[in-house]
Amino acid sequence: MTIIDISMPIHIDMPVYKNRDEKRPNIQVVRDFSRGSVYESRLSIDMHTGTHIDAPLHMIEGGEDLRVYPIERSVSPCRVLDLTHIEDSITKDDLIKKEFESGEFLLFKTKNSWDEEFNPNFIYLEKSGAEYLVEKGVIGAGIDSLGIERNQPNHETHKTLLSNKIMILEGLRLKHVDEGSYVLIAAPLNIPGVEASPVRAFLMERNTIKI
């Protein structure tokens, strides 16, 4: 059985959105063996740091929280699309050339996966691409950047996807993943009322698990 980890490691020096210090995780040791018989640590992390899922509440006032996504969505048929030739944004015209099916969770492999630091000119999904995903009936869209949109004052890409309950998965690492069909496992933390959650995301070959 082959399992491919597509998550970002969480540490103080990891890439964070727009290099904002408030996005950096803080891992604090609260007990160690010099002061007792146990070792314990505490993690403080922004919900949008590293590999994470967005829910409608993130961009839509009064929108639904993470509970809008059934737990079954955490284990989904998935297709990785190789879009590494794209230099700016993923459009409808780019996606029309690719084969995928209704009910699949799409992951966009772009040049972003080779960035070791935050790149303000990251490849993103343009509004027309988001509208095409709605039209095609996909259940989720994931990308190898810390945002699925870039410099959209009205957040058209997010709102188009989230208003149609298409799960957004950001902060993926797909450099070593070939284009093709997989099973995606990406479960959010069980925190009621929040707009996003860190996840540990990984892929399995589709013929190794029945869904």
N, C-alpha and C positions, 0 to 999 in steps of 0.2 A: 504494500500500500504506500503510495507516494502522497505526502502532505507538504504543501508549499506555504510557508509563512509569508504573508504579504503585509505585515504590520510594521509600523515604525517602533524601534526601541524607545522607551521612555527614560530620559535622563536630562540633567540640567543643561547640557550643551546641545540638545537636539534642535533641529530646525523648528521654528514656530512662526505663526502667521505674522507677516510684516515685521519680524524680529522684535515684537513687543515683549518687554520684560514680564508684563503681567500674564503672558501666556506660558511662561516657563514653569515646568513642574518643580515642586519643592519636595524632596524626600528627606525627612528628618528622623534620625535615630532618637527614640524616646526612652529606650532602655537597652542596656547591653550587659555583658557578663562582668563588667567592672563594678556594676551597681546591683547585681542580683543574679538570678538563675535563668533569666530568659533574655532573648534579643527581640525587640519590637521596633517597628518604624511606622511613620505616618506619611501618607502621600497627600499633597495638596495640588490639585490639577484643574485647569480650565477644561470644561466639557468639550471644547473644540481644539484641544491640543492633541497632536499625534493622530493616529488612525481613529476616526470617530463617525458616528451616524448623526444626521440632522433629522429632526421632526418638524412638522408644519409650524409649531409654535416659534421656531427660530426666526422665521421671516414674516409670519402672518399673525397680526394682532388677533387674539382670541382663538388662534389655531390650536389644533390638538397636540398633546404631548407625545412622548415616545410610545405610549400605550396604544396609539392608533395602528401600530404595526403588530400584527399577530406574531406570536413566538415562532410560528412556522416559517415566517419570512427570514428568520435567522439561518435557515438551512435552505438554500435556493439553487435551482438550476442556473448556471451562470455561463456567460460567454465573454472571454477576453478578446477585445478588438485591438489589433496593432495599428496605432495611429502615430507612430514615431516619425512619420514624414511631415507631419503638420507643424507649421512654424508659428502659428498664432492662436487660432480658435477652431474648435470642432463645430462644423455647421451641418445643416441638413444634407447638403450636397455630399459631404464626407461620409455621412452615415448611410445614405442611400446605396453606396457602393459596397456596403458590408452586409453579410447574411446573419440574421438573428431572428428569433421567434418571439411572439407574444408570450408573456409569462416568464421570460428570462430576466435575470439580473445582469446588466451589462457593466463591464469594467473597461475603462479606457486606458490603454498603455500608451504613454506619450514620452516625449523627451524629458518630461519632469522627473521620471524615475532615476535619471542619472544625476540630478541635482543633489549635492551634499549639503548645501545651505539654502535658505529661502531665496527664491528667485522671483522678484516682483513682476517679471514678464512671463510667468508660468502659462502653459497651455491651459485653456479653459473651454467649457461648453457654452457655445453661443446660444442665444434665445431660439433661433430657428432649429437648432439641434435638439433642444429641450422639447420644443413643440412636436418634433418628429417622434421623439420617444413616447410622448403621450399618445400620439396617433397610432403607434405600433403596439401599444399595450404592454410595455415592459414594466416590471415590478420594482426595479431599482437601477440606480446609476452610480457607479463609483469611478473615482479618478485618482491619479497619482500626484495630486497637489493638495495643499491644505485648504483650497477653496475650489468649488466647481464653477464659480464665476469670477470675473476679474473686472474691477472698475465699472460696475453697473450700478448707478445711483439708485435705481428703482428695484434692483435685485430680480430682474426678469427671469433669469435662469432658475434660481432657487424657487421663486413663487410659482413658476409654471410647473415644475416637478412636484413641489410639496402640496400645492392645491389639488393635485391629482393623486395624492398619497403614494407617489413614487419615492421610495427610500433613497436618500443621498448618503453615500459613503465616501469620505474624503481622507486624504493622507495615506494612500496605499503605496506599496513598493512593488513594482511589477517588472523590474529590470530583467529578472531571470525567468519570467513567465512567457511561454509561447502563446500565440493566438490560438484560440480553440475553446472547446466546451469543457466545463468543470462543474463541480459542486462548490458553492461558496458557503462557508460557515463564518458568521459574523454576528455575535450576540451582544446587544447592549446590556449594561448593568440594569438591574431591576430597581429603578429610582422613579417613583411616580411624580408627575408634575413637571418634569424637566424637558428642555427643548433639544437636548443632544446627549450623547454618551460616548466615552471611549470604548473601543472594542478591540479584541484580539481577532484578527481576520486571517483566515487561511483557506486554501483551495485543495480539493481532492479531485482526482480523476473521476469523471462521471460514471464510469463503469465499475467503480469500487464501492459505491453506496447507492442504495435505492431510495428515491424520494418521490 
